[in-house]
Amino acid sequence: MTHLLEVKNLTTRFYTEDGVVHAVSGISYTVDEGESLGIVGESGSGKSVGVKSIMRLIPSPPGRIEEGEVIFNERDLLKLSDDEIRRIRGRDIAMIFQDPMTSLNPVLTIGLQMTEGLQLHLGMNQEQAENRAVEMMSLVGIPDARARLKDYPHEFSGGQRQRIGIARAIALRPKFIICDEPVSALDVSIQSQVLNLLQDLQEEFGLTYLFIAHNLSVVEHISDRVAVMYLGKIVELAPRQELYNNPLHPYTQALMSAIPIPKPNLNRERVILEGEVPSPLNPPEGCRFHPRCPVAMARCSVEEPEFLEDRQDHWAACFRV
């Protein structure tokens, strides 16, 4: 299996009046063709900044991608010109955003927003683009799709808007789709429908997903491997079942213990973390998790643990491992 995407030592910071925000600090991972890699972590851990860095969507100023490589199809996306990266966005790498009401333009019809990329990237005429748009909207479950091309985003429900966001992402047949918390704004019943839809589309079109979420149950449902982020760092990475059955990092163990289970009488130890997540303006020295870690040692406050493979395909950054 070949790596479709390789992220190497990616570091992104924001320079503000208050200081330097260490949003993403030296993260590395790969995504293989046809797989789904899930990335989880608390709000502010750097999940979205990391994927927006891949797409070169970091506002500059104040943001700056300071170092690293993002290799996609043997090309470093960080070294491409603005015109070159624009040709890749949508055509080869698409993105499904968290809130479809803000990612869809409220003053443009759905038809215009669905056909624009098809005409720009694939050179389709208006009729061809509308036919593809109708095909994709029907595929994701929008009834009477052709008539609804004339409607505006506010005329659809939240679940329908997210389905349109998915239809727009797959319309150009991209190889790789970044899903940035695509179901967090939806209620639980709609979440399951959208997740099942994403899995069906992956099987039908051979898609590769990078799936961002803070809900571990959602990530478990759709991912082949899972990376756990904390304060701009990846602290653990493993195949899905290996991570859920045998979490190594104390932060991952705490996250796993917080997942609701359908067996309330099951005796499971709950790990309660003390304190608040440190500010990315001034991250702790050594291991960034040590101020909240229940098993921290003296060296954790002065020395940063390496991200090492403990067993096959299971990586962690912790001195206890």
JOLINDA-V222372 format. One record per backbone hydrogen bond with DSSP energy under -1.0 kcal/mol. CO is the residue of the C=O (numbers start at 1). NH is the residue of the N-H. E is the energy in kcal/mol with one decimal. If there is no record, write none. Layout:
CO:NH:E
CO:NH:E
//
This chain:
2:33:-2.4
4:73:-1.3
5:31:-2.5
6:71:-2.9
7:29:-1.9
8:69:-2.0
10:27:-2.1
11:66:-2.0
11:67:-1.3
12:24:-2.3
13:64:-2.3
14:21:-3.2
19:16:-2.6
21:14:-1.9
21:23:-1.6
24:12:-2.1
27:10:-2.7
29:7:-3.2
31:4:-2.1
31:5:-1.9
32:35:-1.9
35:209:-2.1
36:224:-3.2
36:225:-1.6
37:211:-2.9
38:227:-3.2
39:213:-2.3
40:229:-3.0
42:45:-1.8
45:232:-2.5
46:50:-2.1
47:51:-1.6
48:52:-2.6
49:53:-1.8
50:54:-1.2
51:55:-1.6
52:57:-3.2
59:63:-2.7
62:15:-2.5
64:13:-2.4
67:11:-2.2
69:8:-2.8
70:77:-3.1
71:6:-2.3
72:75:-1.2
75:72:-3.0
76:79:-1.7
81:85:-2.4
82:86:-1.8
83:87:-1.4
85:89:-2.3
88:92:-2.8
88:93:-2.1
92:175:-1.1
92:176:-1.8
93:90:-3.8
94:178:-2.9
96:180:-2.7
99:102:-1.2
99:103:-1.6
100:104:-1.6
105:108:-1.3
109:113:-2.0
110:114:-2.2
111:115:-2.1
112:116:-1.7
115:119:-2.2
116:120:-2.4
117:121:-2.9
118:122:-1.3
118:124:-1.4
125:129:-2.6
126:130:-2.4
127:131:-2.3
128:132:-2.2
129:133:-2.5
130:134:-2.6
131:135:-2.2
132:136:-2.5
133:137:-2.6
134:138:-2.4
135:139:-1.9
136:140:-1.7
137:142:-2.7
138:141:-1.2
144:148:-1.4
146:149:-1.0
148:151:-1.4
149:111:-2.7
151:110:-2.9
152:155:-2.2
153:156:-1.8
157:161:-2.6
158:162:-2.0
159:163:-1.8
160:164:-2.1
161:165:-2.2
162:166:-1.9
163:167:-2.7
164:168:-2.8
165:169:-1.6
166:170:-2.1
167:171:-1.2
170:173:-2.0
175:208:-1.1
176:94:-2.4
177:210:-2.0
178:96:-3.0
179:181:-1.2
179:212:-3.4
183:186:-1.5
187:191:-2.4
188:192:-1.8
189:193:-1.2
190:194:-2.5
191:195:-2.6
192:196:-2.3
193:197:-2.1
194:198:-2.5
195:199:-2.1
196:200:-2.4
197:201:-2.6
198:202:-2.0
199:203:-2.0
200:204:-2.2
201:205:-2.7
202:206:-1.5
208:177:-3.0
209:37:-2.3
210:179:-2.9
211:39:-2.7
212:181:-1.6
215:219:-1.9
216:220:-2.2
217:221:-1.3
218:222:-1.0
219:223:-2.4
224:240:-2.7
225:38:-3.0
226:238:-2.0
227:40:-2.6
228:235:-2.7
228:236:-1.1
230:233:-1.4
232:25:-2.7
233:230:-2.8
235:317:-2.2
236:228:-3.0
237:315:-3.3
238:226:-2.9
239:243:-2.7
240:244:-2.5
241:245:-2.3
242:246:-2.1
249:253:-2.5
250:254:-2.0
251:255:-2.2
252:256:-2.7
253:257:-1.9
256:259:-1.3
263:266:-2.0
266:268:-1.1
279:282:-1.3
280:22:-2.6
287:290:-1.4
289:292:-1.7
298:301:-1.2
299:302:-1.3
299:303:-2.5
300:287:-2.8
308:316:-2.4
311:314:-2.4
314:310:-2.2
314:311:-1.3
315:237:-2.3
316:308:-2.3
//
